[in-house]
Amino acid sequence: MFPCRAQLAFILLVVLLGSLGMLQSCGQTGDLYLPTPEPTQPDNTRGDA
C-alpha cells in the first residue's frame, strides 16, 4: 500500500526541518572542550605584606 501525497509531503517536511535544525545548531556553543583552569596565586593569609 502506497502512502498518499499528504503523507509523503509531511515526511519530507519533517526530514527537511530536522536536517536544517541540525545544520543550524552546529557550532552554536563554541569549542567543544573544557578550558584548562588558570593557575591561581596563593593567598597571603599570614599578613607578611
Backbone as JSON Lines, residues from 0, in Angstrom:
{"i":0,"aa":"M","n":[0.83,-1.17,0.0],"ca":[0.0,0.0,0.0],"c":[0.88,1.25,0.0]}
{"i":1,"aa":"F","n":[0.65,2.12,-0.95],"ca":[1.45,3.33,-1.09],"c":[0.89,4.46,-0.23]}
{"i":2,"aa":"P","n":[1.78,5.25,0.38],"ca":[1.27,6.4,1.14],"c":[0.74,7.48,0.2]}
{"i":3,"aa":"C","n":[-0.21,8.24,0.68],"ca":[-0.78,9.28,-0.17],"c":[0.17,10.48,-0.23]}
{"i":4,"aa":"R","n":[-0.16,11.43,-1.06],"ca":[0.71,12.59,-1.26],"c":[0.86,13.43,0.0]}
{"i":5,"aa":"A","n":[-0.18,13.51,0.79],"ca":[-0.12,14.3,2.02],"c":[0.87,13.67,3.01]}
{"i":6,"aa":"Q","n":[0.88,12.35,3.09],"ca":[1.82,11.67,3.97],"c":[3.26,11.88,3.49]}
{"i":7,"aa":"L","n":[3.46,11.77,2.18],"ca":[4.81,11.99,1.64],"c":[5.27,13.42,1.87]}
{"i":8,"aa":"A","n":[4.37,14.38,1.7],"ca":[4.73,15.78,1.93],"c":[5.07,16.0,3.4]}
{"i":9,"aa":"F","n":[4.33,15.38,4.31],"ca":[4.6,15.52,5.74],"c":[5.95,14.91,6.1]}
{"i":10,"aa":"I","n":[6.23,13.73,5.58],"ca":[7.51,13.07,5.85],"c":[8.66,13.91,5.3]}
{"i":11,"aa":"L","n":[8.5,14.45,4.1],"ca":[9.53,15.3,3.51],"c":[9.74,16.56,4.35]}
{"i":12,"aa":"L","n":[8.67,17.15,4.83],"ca":[8.76,18.35,5.65],"c":[9.49,18.06,6.96]}
{"i":13,"aa":"V","n":[9.17,16.94,7.61],"ca":[9.82,16.59,8.87],"c":[11.32,16.34,8.64]}
{"i":14,"aa":"V","n":[11.66,15.62,7.6],"ca":[13.06,15.34,7.31],"c":[13.81,16.63,6.98]}
{"i":15,"aa":"L","n":[13.2,17.49,6.19],"ca":[13.84,18.75,5.8],"c":[14.05,19.66,7.0]}
{"i":16,"aa":"L","n":[13.03,19.83,7.84],"ca":[13.16,20.69,9.01],"c":[14.14,20.1,10.03]}
{"i":17,"aa":"G","n":[14.15,18.8,10.18],"ca":[15.1,18.16,11.09],"c":[16.53,18.34,10.62]}
{"i":18,"aa":"S","n":[16.76,18.19,9.33],"ca":[18.1,18.36,8.79],"c":[18.57,19.8,8.91]}
{"i":19,"aa":"L","n":[17.68,20.74,8.62],"ca":[18.04,22.14,8.74],"c":[18.31,22.52,10.19]}
{"i":20,"aa":"G","n":[17.55,21.97,11.11],"ca":[17.77,22.24,12.52],"c":[19.12,21.73,13.0]}
{"i":21,"aa":"M","n":[19.51,20.54,12.53],"ca":[20.81,20.01,12.92],"c":[21.95,20.83,12.31]}
{"i":22,"aa":"L","n":[21.8,21.25,11.07],"ca":[22.84,22.06,10.45],"c":[22.95,23.43,11.09]}
{"i":23,"aa":"Q","n":[21.84,23.99,11.5],"ca":[21.85,25.31,12.11],"c":[22.51,25.29,13.48]}
{"i":24,"aa":"S","n":[22.38,24.2,14.2],"ca":[22.9,24.16,15.56],"c":[24.39,23.84,15.61]}
{"i":25,"aa":"C","n":[25.01,23.54,14.51],"ca":[26.44,23.23,14.51],"c":[27.24,24.46,14.88]}
{"i":26,"aa":"G","n":[28.08,24.34,15.9],"ca":[28.97,25.41,16.29],"c":[28.33,26.53,17.06]}
{"i":27,"aa":"Q","n":[27.11,26.36,17.55],"ca":[26.45,27.44,18.27],"c":[27.02,27.64,19.66]}
{"i":28,"aa":"T","n":[27.61,26.63,20.26],"ca":[28.1,26.76,21.63],"c":[29.59,27.0,21.68]}
{"i":29,"aa":"G","n":[30.25,27.14,20.58],"ca":[31.69,27.37,20.58],"c":[32.44,26.05,20.58]}
{"i":30,"aa":"D","n":[33.66,26.13,21.09],"ca":[34.51,24.95,21.09],"c":[33.96,23.9,22.06]}
{"i":31,"aa":"L","n":[34.1,22.65,21.68],"ca":[33.53,21.56,22.47],"c":[34.59,20.91,23.35]}
{"i":32,"aa":"Y","n":[35.23,21.72,24.2],"ca":[36.16,21.2,25.17],"c":[36.12,22.09,26.4]}
{"i":33,"aa":"L","n":[36.53,21.54,27.53],"ca":[36.58,22.33,28.75],"c":[37.91,23.07,28.79]}
{"i":34,"aa":"P","n":[37.9,24.37,28.99],"ca":[39.15,25.11,29.06],"c":[39.92,24.72,30.32]}
{"i":35,"aa":"T","n":[41.24,24.77,30.22],"ca":[42.05,24.46,31.39],"c":[41.94,25.61,32.38]}
{"i":36,"aa":"P","n":[41.84,25.29,33.66],"ca":[41.71,26.37,34.64],"c":[42.99,27.17,34.75]}
{"i":37,"aa":"E","n":[42.84,28.47,34.94],"ca":[44.01,29.33,35.07],"c":[44.62,29.12,36.45]}
{"i":38,"aa":"P","n":[45.95,29.09,36.53],"ca":[46.57,28.91,37.85],"c":[46.3,30.14,38.72]}
{"i":39,"aa":"T","n":[46.01,29.89,39.97],"ca":[45.7,30.98,40.88],"c":[46.91,31.26,41.76]}
{"i":40,"aa":"Q","n":[47.06,32.48,42.18],"ca":[48.13,32.87,43.08],"c":[47.74,32.47,44.5]}
{"i":41,"aa":"P","n":[48.69,32.0,45.29],"ca":[48.35,31.64,46.68],"c":[47.99,32.91,47.46]}
{"i":42,"aa":"D","n":[47.01,32.77,48.33],"ca":[46.59,33.89,49.15],"c":[47.61,34.17,50.24]}
{"i":43,"aa":"N","n":[47.83,35.42,50.52],"ca":[48.73,35.82,51.58],"c":[47.91,36.01,52.85]}
{"i":44,"aa":"T","n":[47.69,34.91,53.56],"ca":[46.83,34.97,54.74],"c":[47.62,35.21,56.03]}
{"i":45,"aa":"R","n":[48.95,35.19,55.97],"ca":[49.73,35.36,57.19],"c":[49.91,36.83,57.56]}
{"i":46,"aa":"G","n":[49.7,37.74,56.6],"ca":[49.85,39.15,56.87],"c":[51.27,39.64,56.81]}
{"i":47,"aa":"D","n":[52.11,39.05,55.96],"ca":[53.52,39.43,55.84],"c":[53.73,40.56,54.85]}
{"i":48,"aa":"A","n":[52.73,41.29,54.5],"ca":[52.87,42.32,53.48],"c":[53.69,43.42,53.92]}
